[in-house]
Amino acid sequence: MPLNKNVLSEIREIVDGFFQRVGFEIETEIKNLQENIVSINLKMSEPKILIGEKGRTLAEIQHLLRAIVARKIEEPVLIDLDISDYKKKKYQYLKELAKSLADEVSLTKREKVLFPMPASERRIVHLELAARSDVTTESIGKDPERKIVISPYP
């Protein structure tokens, strides 16, 4: 069951108030995609400031907003924050990269090791290649250096 409009309105006020207090002019787009997941996409003139290197600042802001919303709203809500569609574009890039590298691995029969990435990004790659019968994926290493190995299927 989707969240009611009052809860979504309250979340919008929290988000808008947060960014207003820290001095950023933003345009907020909020969607309730699944029952307790609220997708928030912010539009602003200088998104790089809030995205940070490799999306780290964005991840920290999302964590902070989740904590603030959890304290002010009684219903359990998961906040998925994006800024100027950064995560959407990044996930699309990862899917394309995964397909391209998997095709290469399938052709050459030599494994490929991707760059270290957070769990949410590794999950995108694993899911993208899960249905393929010609390659397998595995995460190796320890965070924050954990990465994916794409190998030919034996």
Sequence and secondary structure as in RCSB ss.txt:
>XXXX:A:sequence
MPLNKNVLSEIREIVDGFFQRVGFEIETEIKNLQENIVSINLKMSEPKILIGEKGRTLAEIQHLLRAIVARKIEE
PVLIDLDISDYKKKKYQYLKELAKSLADEVSLTKREKVLFPMPASERRIVHLELAARSDVTTESIGKDPERKIVI
SPYP
>XXXX:A:secstr
    HHHHHHHHHHHHHHHHHTT   EEEEEEEETTEEEEEEE S HHHHH GGGHHHHHHHHHHHHHHHHH SS
  EEEEEETTHHHHHHHHHHHHHHHHHHHHHHH   EE     HHHHHHHHHHHTT SSEEEEEES TTS EEEE
EE  
